[in-house]
Structure formats: structure tokens, C-alpha cells
Amino acid sequence: MSTSAGTSPSTQTSVPQVPEIPAEVRERMLEVYQHLHSHPELSMQEHRTAEFIETQLDRLGIEHVRCGGTGVVGILRNGDGPVVGFRADSDALPIEEESEVPYRSTARGTLPDGTEVPVMHGCGHDTHVTALLTAAEVLAADTARWSGTVVLIFQPGEETGAGAAAMVEDGLWDKAPHPEIVYGQHVMPGLAGTVSLVSGPVMAYADSWKVTLFGEQSHGSQPQDSIDPIVQGAHIITRLQGIVSREVAPLRSAVVTVGTFHAGLKENIIPDRAEFTLNVRTMDDDVREQVLAAIRRIILAEAQASGAPEPQIEELYTFPKNLNDPEATQALTEALHSTLGEENVLETEPKMGSEDFGHLPTALGVPSVFWFYGGFDQQTVDSGTMPVNHSPRFVPVPEPTLWTAARAALTAILSRVGHRP
């Protein structure tokens, strides 16, 4: 969760003169995107991706360091001036791609449990990396326009919530200069060429738990000799649905989803255990605490009601809330109006999706702004079948998606660094 504690440096923001992206850079941008899309890697396994990013930074003469295992931090220094951070995540998902593009992914990967899976950039992180590399190339080639330092954060492991925290724990802000603000962006279903922002809360907390229920195994014909964890689990999962509808105030936001349930090996055996996983989304600290406490209360109470041993609750991961600094968001909105056109800069609503981006600015107590850009042409938008993130068909059109993302990144960075006459 980013914070706006203290005085925001937004008074230093100005509407920048953003240079055009030269034709040869746009050609290279497309090549980079197609390469990344064809060679996706799972979270915290982005070894070839990190090497590719390092090769691109070497080509541009930008110093860089590894951080958080497969994270890469580029440091573009250009004299005295403000320090600005910009983050792009690099990991892909265990999805089999269903698109027909010539650069579609046929990659395979291995999950931590050893399962081999297809891999795809089904959330568009390949466009994030491409846009930031393109912005870095433009900035490196036009140093007479600006002064300061840009910290280019190519972060691994966003999909598992591990990457940003890993970079911070590995000394990100010891290895790189401290920015006065950190920016980030994400491709979403929407019209390519547009961006959308919201001030204040922008993305939700996410908490995921694995719950193991214990019982007493018995023959299916002798239920009196069992403690049935499946029945116990059914009561828990049904009762969990009442938290949002009956415990959370109607004008507050929360989502409780049970995503998996596993128990037993044969239809005539009552098993001795069952396991389910759940995911919780909330926008406010107090609602988060309320919902998580209610979930724990229900799990323990239903186990007791079943005469079962106490369940095991394992916290899998937590994503922080993502908060846009109001002053910095307003300043960036005005700058984007100038570079992209007011009609292409939209106001959006907070999303119940989650991001670990907030760990990066929070570690320094500096403000942040995170926004979205569309990835599909008008025909797809109007079709009613536009792919969503994590779909096997989520493949943004390269243009004007990449151009818009790169221009938005340049706008944000150049609105903060020093300008030279």
C-alpha cells in the first residue's frame, strides 16, 4: 500500500514535452514484445526474461543490478535532479494460449509442486516490460531534454505476490537511488489508445488461505463411526457466504471466494481430511480485519460443532492495497491530457483485483500512482467477447497498445525529472 504521508512532491510536476518514439524504436518495440510473448516464464522463474532485459539495458548503456532473484533494476543517471521510479512486472501464468497470432506461446514450465504446465503471458506483463524498455531507450537517447535519475524496476513474481517483497527484502532501496515517487501501469480489457486512472484506493487487498479440516475415516456405510470432513467443509463454505451479505455494511466492499475443495479417494470411504483454499478481497483496513476474523471464527466453530479436531489454517499470501496519491494522480492526469489527448484519458473506479506494486513505494514511504491502459481494438471492444486478464485469449493488439503504454510511461517520468532548456 503506497502512502501519501508527508508532503507530496507533486508541486514539482510539470506538463512535459514528450518526444515522439522514432520509427526504428517502434519497430524494435514490436520485436521485443513478440519475443517476450513467445518466451514467457512462471513467477520467480524468469531467468531468461531477466537475461533478455539485461541485454537490452546493456545495449542502451544503462547500468543495472539483479535484485530479488530474477528481478532487474536499471539505473539511468543523467546529472543532478529528481529521482523517479517506474515498475514493470515480468512473470507469466500457467495458461495454454488459444490465440492465433504467429508469436503465440508454446512454452512449458514447472510449478513449485513439480507439475508441468503450459505458460502464457495471459495478463499482459510482456507489454509492461516492453513499454518500459521503450521509454528507457527514448530517455537514454534524448538526455539533453531532462536531468535526474530514473530507476527502472523490472519486477518478478507479481502473480504470486512474492516479487515486490522479494526485491525489497533483497535490498532494492540499498542498491538503487531512492525515488521521490514510484509509477506503474497495467494493461486491461479496454480500447487500445486509452488510459484510465483513479485517485485514492485503486486495487484491493488480497488474502489467500489454505484450510485443512480433520475428521475420522470410516466406511461409507458406517457414518456413525466417522467424523465427516466433507460435511464439515460444506457447512463452513456455505456459512462463509453470509459474511459479506450479513456482516459487512452494504456500502463497504468485500469478496470471499472458495476456489478449491479436495477430499477423499473413493466414493464409499468417508475420508479423514478435506482441504479447501479461499481468497478474500477488501478495500479498507477495518473491513479486512473484520472479514478475516469472521472467516477464522466460522472455521473453528463449525469444526467444534462437528466434534472434529481444530483445523489447520495456512496463510498462503497477502497482496497490499494499492493507493494512488491524490495530488500526484491529478498532476499526472493533466500531463496525460497534454500528451495523449483528454478524450483518451478516462476516469475509472477502484478494482477488486490486486497488485503487489504497493510494497515498493511503501518501503520508502513515498507516494505512487498506478494506472491502466486498454489493449484491444474497437471491433473487439464492441463484440461483447473481449478477453479478460488471465484468459487464454488475452493477447493485446501491439498497436496502439504499446505506443500508448510507452508514451504514458514517458509522460509520467518526464513530468517529474528536471527539464533542460
N, C-alpha and C positions, 0 to 999 in steps of 0.2 A: 504494500500500500504506500503510494507516494504521499508526501505531505507538503503542505504549504506553510509549515511553521516558519516563523520569522518573516523577513521582508522579501517578497518575491522580486527577482531581478528584472521583472517584466518592463520596468521603465526604460531599460536599455534596449528593448526591442525596437526595431525599425522595419519599415517595409523595404525588403531588399530588391536589388536589381539582379534577378536570377538569370544567368546566361543560358542560352539555348544549348541543347545537347547536340553536338555535331553529328553529322550523318554517320561517320565511321564509328563513333562511340555507340550510337544506336544499333548499328549492325553488330558490334561486339556484345552489346547488352542482350540481344536476342540469342546470340551464340552461348553466352554464359547461362541464360535461363534454360535453354534447351539441354545443355549439358547437365545442369543441376537437376532438372526434372527427370532426366533419363538415369541419373545415378543417385537415387535417394538412399538415406541411411536412417536406421532407427535411433531413438533417443539415447544419447550418451554413447553412441557408437559411430559418430560422424567423423570417422578418421580420414577417409578420402576427401570428404567435403572440406574439412579443416585444411588439409594439404592444398586443395584447389584454391581456397580463399587466400592462403599464404602465398601461393604462386601469383595470384592476381595482385596482391599488395606489393610483392617484390617487383612486379612489372611496373608498378606505379611509383616505386621508390618510397613506399610508406613503411616505416618501422612497425614491427608487430611482435607480440608475445603470445604464448599459449597461456590459457587460464581455465581452470575447471575441467581439465582433461582434454576435451575436444572443442573447447571454446577458443576463439582467436580474438585478440584485441589489437586493432590497428590504431596507431597514434600519428595523426597528421599534424605536424607542427609547422606554423607559418608566422613566426615572430611573436611579439607581445600582443596580448589581447585576451578576450574571454575564452573559457574552455567550455565546449558543448559536447554532450554525449548523445550517441544515437545507437539504438539497438535493433538488430535483425536476428531472428531465430532461424536455426538451420536444420532442425530434425524433421523426419518424415514419419509416416504411420504404417501399421500393418494392415494395408488395404491392397486388394488386387485391382489395378486400374482397368477401367472399362471404356476409356476414350479411344478415339481413332486417330489421334494426332501421330505423326511419324516419329516423334520423340517420346512416345509413351514409355512408361517404366515397365520393365520385365524383371526388375531386381528382386532378389530374395534376401531375407535376413533371419536372424535367430533371436527370439525373445529371451529374456533372462532365465525362463524355465526350460530352455532348450528347444522349444517348438520352432520349427522353420515356417516362415510366413512370407507372403508377397509383401513388397514395400512400395509405397507410393507417396508422393508429395500431395496428399489429399487435403491439406489445409493451406496450401499456397506459400509455405515458407521459402520455397525456391524463388518466388517473386520478391520476397523481403530481402533476401541476400543479394539478388541481382540489382535491385533498386539502390541499395546502399553502396555496393561496389561501383555502380554507375555514378552516383553522386560523388563518391570519393575520387573517381577519375576526373570528373569535371573540376572539382575543387583543386586537385593536385596540378591540373594544367592551367589554372587561372589564379595563381597566387597573388597577382597584382591587385586583385579585386578586394581581398579580405585579409585580415590578420587575426591570429589567435591559434587555438588548438582544437582539433576535432578528435574525439575518442570514438572509434568505430567498434562497436561491441557485436561480434558475431557469436551469438549465444547458442549452446546446445540444449537439448533436453527440455524444451518448453512443454511438450505434450505430457510428460510425466511429472512436471512441476519440480524437477531436480536441477535444471540447468542454471538458472539465475542464482539460486542459493549456492550451488557448487562454485560458481565464479566468485561470488562474494567471499565464501569461506576460503577460497584459494588465493585471497589477497588481491582481488581485482583493483581495489582502490589504493593499494600499495604499488601495484605495477603500472597503473595509469594515472595521469593527472586527474584531479577532482573537478568534474564539470559543475557548472552553476545550474544546469538543468539537463534532464535526460529525456529524449524523444523516442517514440516508437510508433509503428503503424502496422496494420494487418489488412490483408485482402479479405473481402467478404462478398456474399451474393449481392449484386447491385450493378448499376450501369458503369461500365468502364469509362474513365474520364472524370468521374466524380469522387469527391472525398466527403466524409461526414465526421462531425465532432460533437461532443457533448461536454459541458463544464461540470465539474464535481465528480461524483461516482460514475464510472464508465463501464466497469466489469466487476463481477461478483466474487466474493469469497467462494472457494470450493473446498469441501472437506470430504474425503473418501475413507470409509471404514470397511474392514473385513470382520464379520461376526461368525464365530464358531459356536454352535449350540451342541450341548452334550445330552445324551439320553441313555437308555438301556436297550440293547439289542434283543430281539425276540423273533420267533416265528410269526409270520403274518396271521396265522390262525389263533395265536395266543397273545392278543394285545394286552391282556391283563397283566402279563409278565414284563411289559415294556414300559419305558418312558419314551414316547414317540417325539423325536426332534423335528419331524416334518410337520406334525400338527402344531407343535410349539412355534415353529418358524412361520407357519401360516397365520397364526394368531398375531404374532409380532408384526409381520409385514402388513396385515390388514389394519392393525391398530395404528401403525406409523402414518397411514394415510390421513388420519384425523388431526395430526399435529398442525399442518398448515391451515386446514379448514376450521379447526375448533380452538386452537391455542394461539395462533399468530393473528394479530389485529388485521382486519381486512385491507387496510391501506398500507401495510408493510409487505415486503416481498420475501418469499422463501420457496424453495423447491426441495422435495425429498423424493429421491428415486432409488428403488431397489433394482439393480441392474443384472445380478446373477443370483441363482439359487441352485445348490448342488447337494444331493443327498442320495445315499443308497446305491446298491449294485444289482438288486433283483426285486421283482415285484412282490414276492412272498416273504421278504425279510424286512422287518422294521429295523432301520439302521441305528447305530449308536451315536451318530452325529450328523449334523447338517451345517452347511456353510452358505452364507449369502454376503454380498457386497452392496454397499449403498453409497450414494453421492448426494451431498447437500449443497445448495446454492443460497447464499444470503447476501444482502447489500449492506446491512448495518451490524455493528459490533454486538449490540444488545440482542438483536434477533438471532444472530449466530449462536450466542451463548445459550439463549432460551431453547432453540431448536435442538442443539446438540445435547443439552441436558435432558430434554424430553425424550429423545431417542434412547439415551442410556437408561433412563428411568423405565421406559416401556420394555426394553430388552430384559432388564434384570427382573422386573415384576412378573412378566409372563413366564420366565424360567421358574421363578418361585411358585407361581400358580400351577405349573406343570409338575412340580416336585422334582425338578431337574437340577443338576449342578449349575453353578454360576457360569454363564457364557464367557467366552474369551473375546474381547473387543480389541482389535488391532487398528490403529490409525495408519492408513496407507500413505496419504499425502494431504497437504493443505496448500491451496493457492491463495495468495494475498488478494485483498481488494485492490482494485486499480482506480486511483483517484486523480482526476485531471485538475491541476491548479487553475482556479477561475481566471485570474489575471493573465497568466501565460496562455491559456486557451483562447481568450478574447484577442490577445495580441497576435497569436498565430492565425486565427481566423481571418483577421484583417489582412495579414500578409498573404494568405492563400487567395483571398479575393483578388488581390492585385496580380498574382501570377497564374492562377487557374481560371479566373472569372467568377463573379459572385454566383452565377447560375449553377456552377459546378461544385460549390461548397455548401453542403447541406447540414442541417442540424439533425442529430439523431437522438435516440433515447438510450439510457443505460441498458446494458445487455447482461443477461444472466449467465452468459459464457464467462470463462475465467482465463487468466493470464498470470504467469509468474513474473512478468515485467516489473511489477511494483517493488520487488526485492532490491532492484538496482538503485533507484533513487532513495529508497528508504534507508539504505545502509549509510548514506551520506546526509540524510535529512534535507535533500534538495527537492524542488518541485519537478513535476514531469507533465508531459502531455502525450496522450496516446490516441490515435485516430484510425479511421478505416477508409479503405478505397475499394471501389467496385471493380469486378473482374470479368463482366460479361457484356456482350453486345446487346443492342436494343431488341433484336428479334428474340434472343434467349430470355431477356428480362420479361418481355410481353407474352412469352409462351406459356407461362404458368408452370413450367417444369424446370426452372433454373436450379442447377445443382447447389447444394449447401456444403459448407465445410464438412470434411470427413466423408463425403460421398465418393464412390469410385469414379464418378464423372466430374469431380471438381477440378477442372483444368481451365484456369482463366485464359482469355484471349490475350496474346502477348501485347498487342497494341489496341488501344492506347493505355492498357493497364500499366505496363512497365514504365512508359514515359511519364504517366501521371504520378506514380509512386516515386520515381526518381526526382521529378520536379518538386513534389511535396517535401521530400527529404532535403533537397537543396534550399527550399524556401525556409524551412524551419532552422536549418543550420546557419544560413546567411542572415537570418533575422536577428541572430544573437552575437555573432562574431563581429570584430571591428571592421569597419569599412574604410577602404583607402580611396582617396580622391583620384 
